[in-house]
Amino acid sequence: MPTPTLAVAPADAAAQRQWLDRVSWGANADDARQVASVGVPRWLGAQLHPRPAPLPAAAQAQIDAMRISRTPLEQLARELEDQRKAADALADDDAKKAARQAYQQALNQLAREAQQRFLLRALYSPNQLQAQMTWFWMNHFNVSTRKANLRALVGDYEETAIRPHALGRFRDLLGATLRHPAMLRYLDNAQNAANRLNENYARELMELHTLGVGGGYSQDDVQALARVLTGVGVSLREDGAPPPRLRPELQAAYVRDGLFEFNPARHDMGPKTLLGAPITQRGLAEVDEALDRLARAPATAHFIANKLAVYFVADVPPPALVERMSATFQRSDGDIAAVLTTMFESPEFTASLGRKFRDPVHYVVGSVRLAYGGRVVASMDPMIGWINRMGETLYAHETPDGYPLTQDAWASAGQMTTRFEIARALGANGAVLFRGDNQAPLEKPPFPPLAESAPVRDGLPALSSATRQALAQAATPQDWNTFYLASPEHNHR
């Protein structure tokens, strides 16, 4: 299939650099050369419809060595559950304490691996838009590693529920998140059963995932959706283990897929009305009927379109743009790439380039990409630490609304001071990024002369007089790097 060509044609290198900075995780010299070679329309078309593309060998080797890459989720979850039970069963207090600490350390390591894998892909994946949209949807369908054992689940949640659908159909993405144990445990649906309703997931499914606040649903709809979701939960039974004991008339309705389980004995079989219309199916099919209804509601189209526009265009996006994106969502049955195409081809998007404030994750990843290009980072610890210092720890936002996407959440005086310190660490040499472990001696890589980088040169004419004056006062190339990475222009994309 030929790569589609979009109706956007920025003519000069400076405009191309702005497009790259916004659509990718940040401009760097290698990607700037590729965009200059094929042009923004063809490059953007390939980003919207990505094909499998390898990471640099050194980055892929780090991912391949991770436990989350080598161990299937079902096996991993059962091994950890066995480890937890064995620790709890110990009679000796000191041994029990040590075993419980080892269990917690194992969970922490799995969460750390998920963070490292995400950052490696954000830095080096040729499919930069897919990497961006993976982060966007992880934030939209937020789960937090600060709850229970979600540290063991979050890597697979991103890998199997979010990433494959990041540029696909919204309905498929919605269904994949619902069937993943990370979501079911985070929002307590694993405890949701007939006559013991837990409304947490049902409420957030409408308020945060689909219709949005003011999307036309009522408390009765929350309760109806909670009833639809009864019996949808998690099972750690071994493969081949018999299902739970069920009455004969319920046995055919039992469903188990990996850790996902639908137990009809826990399901409310009574009639239900959702959003003004009856649920016509029975059992697990009720869930699919409800998701179809939510995914295709006009309120969902508007809510998702607006959130995408906030992420990519402006903190308060132009209403006319949101309406056009919403219309595309409805016309295409929730095709995410089609909605993004409408946005990217709009004059509002072009007018917004260079004005969107970088949240902490975008700031750190974008700075490393700009400074070091394709040189593969050996240790993610400094990057993770910088992101944590600025308050946007990956997978750790405790409430289901996810991290805010607007400038007012990230532009405090303290935040900007921290960014200057990070800019100084990167601008001087960034050697801590290139040692294999924290005990290894620091090598002395040549510091990146950003003033000689093509993406930086392309943007120099647009710098403010204040930024140019600051750069002119730099006593060394390292100072120049620091001042540039801390500049207002670099803090925006």
Beta strands, then each sheet from edge to edge (+ up, - down):
strand 1: 232-234
strand 2: 255-257
strand 3: 260-262
strand 4: 273-274
strand 5: 277-278
sheet 1: 1+ 3- 2+
sheet 2: 4+ 5-
end
